Amino acid sequence: MDENSVIEALSLLAIGMVTVFVILGLIVLLAKTLIRVINRYFPESAIAHTQSALYADDEVVTVISAAVDQLTGGRGEIVEINEIN
């Protein structure tokens, strides 16, 4: 192997790695921008969260919270409680 082949191989390696890094960086930036735009123009409805709380009385919420704490070792989080018909 001559020296030119090794230099060419290393330069192609560097170009490929930089290209992948730039493309992945663009994907991350575009995804973050898309999330911000969606959250700004289409915010999550607060009504959906309050409606689920209307269906559960305080005693039921307390029991469910205790069960979740017991099962998850205090690491669980209740996001929504829905009544099953």
N, C-alpha and C positions, 0 to 999 in steps of 0.2 A: 504494500500500500504506500502510495506516495503521499506527500504532505498536503497536496492540493485536494485530494479526496477527503481527507480528514477535516480540513477546513471547510470544504463545501458541505459535508455532512453536519458539522456543528452549526454552520450558519443556517441550514435548512431546519435543523432542530430548534434553534432559537426563534426563527421566523414562525414556525408552527406553534410553539408554545406561547409566543406573544399574541399571535392571532387568536388562539383559543381563549387566552386571558381577556383580551379586549372584547370578544364576542360574549363571553360569560358576564363580563362587567356590564355590557349594554343590556343584556337580558335582565339582570338584577335591577338596573336603573329604570328600565321600562316597566318592569313589574311593580316596583315601588310607586312609580308615577301613576300607573293605572289604578292601583289600590287607593291612592290619595284622591284621584279624580272621581272614582266610583263612590267613595265615602263622602265626598263633598256634595255631589249632585244627587246621590241616592242614599241618604242616611238611613240607618236601621230604624224601623218604626218603634217608638217607645210604647205604642199601644199594644203591640204583641206581648211585651213583657208584663204589662200591667194586667192584661186579661187573664194570663195564666195564674197570677196571684189572686185574682178574684174567686177562682174556683176552689182554692184550698183554704181551709180554716187554719187558724194558728196552731191548733193541736196537731193537725195532720202535718204541717210544715215542720213542727218541732220533732215529731216522730221520724219523719223522713230525714231530717238533718242529723239526728242522732244515729240512724242506721247508716247513713253515708259516712259519717265520721268514724263509726266503728269499723266498717268494711275497708275504708281507705286509709285508716290510721291518721285521720285529720288532714289528709292531703287532697281530698275530694272537694269538688265545688258543685253546688246545685245551680244550674243555669236556668232551668225551666221546669215547671211542674204542670203536666197536662192530665186531665181526666180521661180515662179510657172508657169508651162507651161499650 
